[in-house]
Amino acid sequence: MQALTQHFIDGRWVESRGHRRLPVSDPYHETVIAEVTAGSPQDVDAAVSAARRALDGWRALGGAARGDSLDALADALVARRDELAALSSRNNGKPLAEAEQDLADAIACYRYYAGEARALDERQGEAVDTGEAGLVSRRYRDPAGVAGLITPWNFPLVSSAWKLAPALAAGCTVVFKPSEVTPLPEQALAEIAEAIDLPPGVLNLVHGDGGNVGAPIAAHPGIDKLSFTGSNRVGEAVMAAATRGSRNVSLELGGKSPILVTEDADLNLAAELVLAGFCYNTGQMCSATSRLLVHESVADALHERLDAAIAGLTAGDPHDPATTLGPLVNAGQRRRVNAYLAEAEEEELTPTAPPIALPDHGHFVAPRVFRNVPTSSRLWREEVFGPVLCARTFRDDDEAVALANDSAFGLAASVVAGSDALAEALASRLVAGNVWCNTGQIAPPGLGWGGMKGSGIGRELGREGLEAYLETRYVTRPG
């Protein structure tokens, strides 16, 4: 059994100062496959110190050299693609095809920010019109400093790429805490940093849990920039910690996203998108479109198609190419989802989806679809993070938009309509950071990602993702 007892700090592997170890599981076989250190605040101190020592040198290298390092990191991921996809699938439980897509997305993200790093050089010192006669001003974009990055377990290597790539491109040095639930694929990032001779202290990986490592990162006065993806409860604690010293913070938090299906929609396409919206990654995604709003005239026809699509799912070994539905990530997540299903029983909600065969082991939960769910229901309003869909009908567009926007969250939304023009018209009225019209949930690296309301602060990906790790400096003189 593999034991991850070391952190990667200042360009070398060092033993953790924490003595407690946490189990790392295979959610399909329900076996412990590794142990990871719980870490310690002293480990965080060492990582922050290393990152601070490395900051000036990494910044001085310039965007072109940093871009070369990001391309080298992407090359290394390509070389280890099959190995890492298999490892991610085993540790997380997602079907192998989904893990392979994750690797492709991560590689594309490092490539994109390699280009952004080089372009940053070209924008340095650009002239700015001051609006005042006799003054000349130039704008510079400086790294925010040492960045503390905390990522979740649902998309290993992807969530970390969304943070690491822009932070390194901007010239920040980082202290990175991957999830203790899925540390195995993320460990490869430190191995790659060592292999490509990334300067010591630029990327520091500290394993551990929230109490021993996550909270100390959030509270550390040597961290200039915090970026967190995860639950709203923990995100609020990170934001509170960031107030000490008025530090820069980005939060990517929960969602309870709607998918709207109009009366003229292609129902076959709609069923496909609805299924993917709440069953991809077994529903363990913050952007899951788990609230279905369908025009009353086509609701029954859509549900018939959706039932057929659910019946066609195959739950099984994530490494089997035939598997399209994997287990939840661990026993705790299954208990959480089952608690919501128990709540549905108490609310006298009846699932309508057809049963599917489940293996006799693994943390599986069969997809559930509940129709006519009251808007007061916890299932309608809260993030379940499992394959659970709540549905309601609407009579007209105004009602659909009102129901869609009646949420504490605003991360994402989908619209399926008979024309792109109608879909975009509805999308313009939705309170969400990303809206997909007649297409699946795509998140290319060139487009920003983030939410409104309770779904977080700031944006990742795109130029906005780079800006999150930069500060603006103006130099003004007579001229």
Secondary structure, 3 states (H helix, E strand, C coil): CEEECEEEECCEEEECCCCCEEEEEECCCCEEEEEEECCCHHHHHHHHHHHHHHHHHHHHHCHHHHHHHHHHHHHHHHHCHHHHHHHHHHHHCCCHHHHHHHHHHHHHHHHHHHHHHHHHHHHCCEEECCCCCCEEEEEEEEECCEEEEECCCCCCCHHHHHHHHHHHHHCCEEEEECCCCCHHHHHHHHHHHHHCCCCCCCEEECCCCHHHHHHHHHHCCCCCEEEEECCHHHHHHHHHHHCCCCCEEEEECCCCCEEEECCCCCHHHHHHHHHHHHHHHHHCCCCCCCEEEEECCCHHHHHHHHHHHHHCCCECCCCCCCCCECCCCCHHHHHHHHHHHHHHHHCCCCECCCCCCCCCCCCCCCCEEEECCCCCCHHHHCCCCCCEEEEEEECCHHHHHHHHHCCCEECEEEEECCCHHHHHHHHCCCCCCEEEECCCCCCCCCCCECCEECCEECCECHHHHHHCCEEEEEEEEEC
